């Protein structure tokens, strides 16, 4: 880190968050008690009066002082006296406004008179400030509560991660992991080969229709074809060509393209603009990869059987059916934990599990979460 980068900010501790929440609530309670002592309506009336006095001071100080504008001088005195006379007799700090009126009720008014008038209503201004202080205190409490909620969410995520680590740490590493990984790898390799051959040979309209149909199978996560592209290949003869041919046409000049498609303009305004989508079509949504939880594999395999039956060899469809049987094995979860543990647990994580560091961290997270949640609810 360079000197210019400055120190790296540190995350507030649980104690920091709790202290800020406690102080923010105490500040809000103090301000609310002060407002309640005077009465909400009275504080608002004082704030209105202070605001009007400040407006008169600002408007007339330059013109009404010294040998300035006599008419402005009379206007100011009249309006300020009217302001004071209109105040309720029991208004907090009313005597301060009266003292301010006395300060400016002179045959001539100087800047020092204005200053004395301002100082006379300082007590009223402090009462008026209670409204802004309450708003600021409420914002501070809201910020503190948001920070606590954010930390609670982070702790929940971390506790989930630690629970996963503890579960993986308990995995039986002697389990026959190949009994899960090999059937999945055989299926994935077969479906990739079949789909690549299908993409190379099938009419593009058939390919896109197949992909569009997968909307019925939410676990087979193909990106749906753009509507205008699907309509184009369904309605034009070029839709009978396979995808590689269509992509090669997209690189042709207009004059060359006219020899291969009946409506070059329609082609150029539809196919090239979706080139990125077409280039990304591959078998990945049809593969399984790392063994998922049994329930997901069971549902995914059922969808894969239905989709692969539309284009793949019978052998590949049979491999998809084998995945359904695989997910029903009683020992599936035990073997899967071993597969995931072998793939994901680092040497440091294994050491931390053995030394009890993971459990200790989980206990600290649970304790911190309990304290924060209790403070948020109080």
Buried (B, 14 or more C-beta within 10 A) or exposed (E): EEEEEEEEEEEEEBEEBBEBBEEBBEBBEEBBEBBEEBEEEBBBBBBEBBEBBBEBBEBBBEBBBEEBBEEBBEBBBEBBEEBBEEBEEEBBBBEBBBBBBBBBBEEEBEEEBBEBBBBBBEBBBBBBBBBEBBEBBBEBBEEBBEBBEEBBEEBEEBBEBBEEBEEBBEBEEEBEBEBBBEBBBBBBBBBBBBBEEBBEEBBBBBBBBBBBBBEEBEBBEBEEBBEEBBEBBEEBEBBEBBBEBBBEBBEBEEEEBBEBBEBBEBBBEBBBEBEEBBEEBEBBBBBBEEBBEBEEBBBBBBBBBBBBEEBBBEEBBBBBBBBBEBBEBEEBBEBBBBBBBBEEBEEEBBEBBEEEEBBEBBEEBEEBBEBBBEBBEE
